[in-house]
């Protein structure tokens, strides 16, 4: 099974770093290497939101479709749809996802996560994959003070 870390990114950080996912990727790799450094932990807490596992499990149960089975076993949640099984748990402030294929997570889990918050960042622990769960472009604020005119 492949293992992925899912981070709930603060909205202000997500808007500033949405198109700089490589920086987030490198930061989370550094967090894994230097877990004991106080500055790294403070930065991690600043850019991520804490995932409350019980609330998260309840949200999964409430907003999943009827063909998806969700079962909480201790500190883990098992999500099953057909033959695909996903396992979720919290570790060091990150939601850990174990699955055979990321495609099943994209179709089963990610739409439910989008209902919670639009800015979840996923990073493979044993694969080089990383990115936002739903790459929705962040709208730039319209600046009406700048107008182009062509007098020709």
Buried (B, 14 or more C-beta within 10 A) or exposed (E): EBEBBBBBBBEEBBBEBBEEBEEBBEBBEBBEEEEEEEEBBEBBEEBBBEBEBEEBBEBBBEBBEEEBEBEBEEEBBBBBBEEBBBBBBBEEBBBBBBBEEBEBBBEBBBBBBBEBBBBBBBBBBEEEEBBBBEEEEBEEEEEEEEEEEEEE
